[in-house]
Amino acid sequence: MEKDKIENRRLYAFLRSQTLTILMDMAFSCLFLMPYLNDLIIPAIIGGVIFSVAIGYSIWFWIKKPKEIIINNWLSNISSVFLFYWFIVNAMDNPNKILYIIPLICMVALFVIIFVKQRGFGFKI
């Protein structure tokens, strides 16, 4: 079986970037905080700041065009699970508050794993 060929290395690196994935996971965690805290303002402000940093990172990535970026396939694959979980919990009529805490605890554990074990690697663009 032939290994997948990467057609656009810059786009692949952008979508698998460890920094961008961590920022998006932090934005997802703000979505879980909104119903748990029964408040929209504070998590929305925090999420907006995180999203602004992600947009700034994206602009930096496409304008500066770095030669190497840290990508993390494992983290990119796991982060999609949080988004699907958010859709499932929001589809429920009256979910228990613990369903909003579980992904936040998993997110903290995920960040500890990433920062301690460093699963990312340098990807030359």
JOWOQUI-V460621 format. One record per backbone hydrogen bond with DSSP energy under -1.0 kcal/mol. CO is the residue of the C=O (numbers start at 0). NH is the residue of the N-H. E is the energy in kcal/mol with one decimal. If there is no record, write none. Layout:
CO,NH,E
CO,NH,E
//
This chain:
7,11,-2.2
8,12,-2.4
9,13,-2.2
10,14,-2.5
11,15,-1.6
15,71,-2.3
16,20,-2.1
17,21,-2.2
18,22,-2.2
19,23,-2.3
20,24,-2.3
21,25,-2.0
22,26,-1.8
23,27,-2.2
24,28,-1.9
25,29,-1.3
26,30,-1.2
27,31,-1.4
28,32,-1.3
29,33,-1.3
31,35,-1.0
32,36,-2.7
33,38,-1.3
39,43,-1.4
40,44,-2.4
41,45,-2.5
42,46,-3.0
43,47,-2.3
44,48,-2.2
45,49,-2.4
46,50,-2.7
47,51,-2.2
48,52,-2.2
49,53,-2.1
50,54,-2.3
51,55,-2.5
52,56,-2.6
53,57,-2.3
54,58,-2.5
55,59,-2.6
56,60,-2.6
57,61,-2.2
58,62,-2.3
59,63,-2.4
66,124,-2.8
68,122,-2.6
69,17,-2.5
70,120,-2.2
71,75,-2.0
72,76,-2.1
73,77,-1.9
74,78,-2.3
77,80,-1.2
78,82,-1.2
79,83,-2.1
80,84,-2.5
81,85,-2.1
82,86,-2.0
83,87,-2.2
84,88,-2.7
85,89,-2.2
86,90,-1.1
95,98,-1.3
96,99,-1.4
97,101,-2.1
100,104,-2.3
101,105,-2.4
102,106,-2.3
103,107,-2.0
104,108,-2.3
105,109,-2.4
106,110,-2.3
107,111,-2.1
108,112,-2.2
109,113,-2.4
110,114,-2.7
111,115,-2.1
112,116,-2.6
113,117,-1.7
120,70,-2.4
122,68,-1.7
//
